[in-house]
Amino acid sequence: MNWLVALGLRAGAEIRFRRQDGERWMPGKVMGRESDGSIDLRDARGRSRAIPVELIEVAERGPRGGKVWTPLTEIVARTEQLDLFGDT
């Protein structure tokens, strides 16, 4: 599961995803990673999905304590920057 941490995720994390750019957001939970680099997740109906990182947003706590959605690509960039300077 080391690769999940490298992406800034954890198993069971609450996410939302789109199957294609421009579609509506659908809720899901992170399960793992696929061999092609996409994220393995379960949608609200329990179906398995393999979604590219670019189409996923992660629930985080905002500055006032509410839920905000952050693109996974931003979280990955943040994590890589911290690793670059040895802060993690």
N, C-alpha and C positions, 0 to 999 in steps of 0.2 A: 504493500500500500504506500510505499515511499513516493511513488509517482503522483499519488493523489495530493500528498502534502506539497510536492513540488509545484502543483497547479493551484495551490491555495484552497484545496477542497478537503472534505472528509466524507467517509461513507455515511449515507443518510442525510447529507446536507440538503436543505430546501433550495430548489432552483426553479427557474422557469425557462422555457425553451420555445423555439420556433422550429418547425420542420424546414421552412424556407424563409428567406428574408422577405419581410412585408406581411407575413401571416400574423395572426393573433398569438399572444403568449399563452402557453399552457403550463400548468404546474407539474413538478416532478421531483424525484429524489435521486441523488447520485448513488450508483451501485458499484461502478468501477470504470475501467478504461478498456476500450476495444483495441485490437491489434493494429488498426489503421490510424490510431491516435485520437479517435473520437471518444466521447464520454458515453459510457453505458449508464442509462438511467431508467427509472420506471415512471410512467405517466400516472395520472390520477386514477386510471382504470386498472393499473397494475401491469400494463403492457411494457415489454422491454423496447427501448429505443436506443439507437446509436446516433448521437447528435454531435456535429462539429463544434469545437470550442467557440467559434465565432457566433453561434446562434444560442448561446446560453448566458443567462444572468443569474447571479447569486444573491440571496437575501442577506443583507448586512444591517447592523444597527446604525442609524443615522446620528447626526450630531445632537438631536433632541430626543433620542431614544426610540424613534419610530423605525419601521422597516423601510429600507431603501434597496433598490435593485441596482447592482453593479455588474457591468459586463465582465464575463470571466477573462476576457483578453486583458482588461485593465488590472485585474487581480494577479494574473500571471506576470505582467510587466512589473508590478509592484514587488512581487516575490523575487523575481530575477534581479531587480535592482538591489534589494537587501542582501541577497546572496553574493552579489558582486563585491560588496564592501564588507562581507563577513558579519553582518548584523543579526543573522538568524542562527 
